[in-house]
Amino acid sequence: MYDVPELLSKVEEDIEINGLDPSADSPVVVRSRFKVKPLEQWTVWWASL
């Protein structure tokens, strides 16, 4: 996401890693969050898929 200038302009704070959910049978899930400008969360969310 940080290499896409259109998305980077919408992010207000750096990413915050909240934890890891390891599982023996599946990939590790990284829980994280970051702040974006108001009403831009869906634009950033769709671009991250």
TAJOKA-V431155 format. One record per run of one state. SS is the DSSP state (h for helix, s for strand, l for the rest). FROM is the first residue (numbers start at 1). TO is the last residue. If there is no record, write none. Layout:
BEGIN
ss:SS from:FROM to:TO
ss:SS from:FROM to:TO
END
This chain:
BEGIN
ss:l from:1 to:4
ss:h from:5 to:8
ss:l from:9 to:10
ss:s from:11 to:11
ss:l from:12 to:15
ss:s from:16 to:21
ss:l from:22 to:28
ss:s from:29 to:33
ss:l from:34 to:35
ss:s from:36 to:36
ss:l from:37 to:40
ss:h from:41 to:48
ss:l from:49 to:49
END
